[in-house]
Amino acid sequence: METKTSMWPLALKWGLITGFAVVIFNLILYLIGESYNNTLNWVAYLILAISLFIAIKSYRDHELNGYLRVSNALGLGTVIALISGIVAAIYFLIYANVLDPGYMDEALRVARENAIERGVEGDTLEQQMKMVEKFMTPGFILFFSLLWNVVVGFVLSIIAGLVFQNKQAE
């Protein structure tokens, strides 16, 4: 007989833990002057992955009596990614408007430097920068950052589900 267990309390707990861990990590990057370091920014996804694996294993062991289907992991992990993404989005709004009001200008400067390092120049560079400027708005960045966080969480949840799955005998 299958027991119905709500994933929402665990999803909220781990979504907030993950979101605040990412915010703390980003604050550390800000304080040490590495906010624009794309390599270090990927650590946030490592934080998400670790949190998802811990949460999904905990869900299996403590809420589902040792049984887990990939669909259970997928639901929990995607909600955790959504909640942590919302926390991170709120932080971004505060960061871009209060902590570093010149963020958008600096991000454009970094984008220009990266394009030049890749050998882009002249009219092509200017066309690319015009395109980047169109998409370099807080609303656009928030939307696609949140969407990307959910997509990454979805994929990581499938992986965690495959790792931790243990189907209950029918």
Residue pairs with C-beta under 8 A, 6 or more apart in sequence:
2 168
3 64
3 65
5 63
5 64
7 59
7 63
7 72
7 75
7 76
7 79
8 79
10 55
10 58
10 59
10 63
10 76
11 55
11 76
11 79
11 80
11 83
12 83
13 55
14 51
14 52
14 54
14 55
14 80
14 83
14 84
15 79
15 80
15 81
15 82
15 83
15 84
15 86
15 87
16 83
16 84
16 87
17 51
18 47
18 48
18 51
18 52
18 80
18 81
18 83
18 84
18 87
19 83
19 84
19 85
19 86
19 87
19 88
19 91
20 87
21 47
21 51
22 44
22 47
22 48
22 84
22 87
22 88
22 91
23 87
23 88
23 91
25 43
25 44
25 47
26 35
26 44
26 88
26 91
26 95
29 35
29 37
29 40
29 41
30 95
30 99
30 100
34 40
35 100
35 103
36 106
36 107
36 110
44 88
45 152
48 81
48 84
48 149
48 152
48 153
48 156
49 156
51 80
51 84
52 77
52 80
52 81
52 153
52 156
52 157
52 160
53 156
53 160
53 163
53 164
55 76
55 77
55 80
56 68
56 72
56 73
56 76
56 77
56 157
56 160
56 161
56 164
57 160
57 164
59 68
59 72
59 73
59 76
60 66
60 67
60 68
60 72
60 73
60 164
60 166
64 72
65 168
66 166
67 166
67 167
67 168
68 161
68 164
68 165
68 166
68 167
69 161
69 165
69 167
70 158
70 161
70 162
70 165
71 161
72 161
73 157
73 158
73 160
73 161
73 164
73 165
74 154
74 157
74 158
74 161
75 157
76 157
77 153
77 154
77 156
77 157
77 160
77 161
78 150
78 153
78 154
78 157
80 153
81 149
81 150
81 152
81 153
81 154
81 156
81 157
82 146
82 149
82 150
82 153
84 149
84 153
85 145
85 146
85 149
85 150
85 153
86 146
88 145
88 149
89 142
89 145
89 146
92 138
92 141
92 142
92 145
93 138
93 142
95 103
96 103
96 104
96 138
97 138
100 106
104 136
104 137
104 138
107 136
108 129
108 132
108 133
108 136
111 129
111 132
111 136
112 125
112 129
115 125
115 128
115 129
116 125
120 128
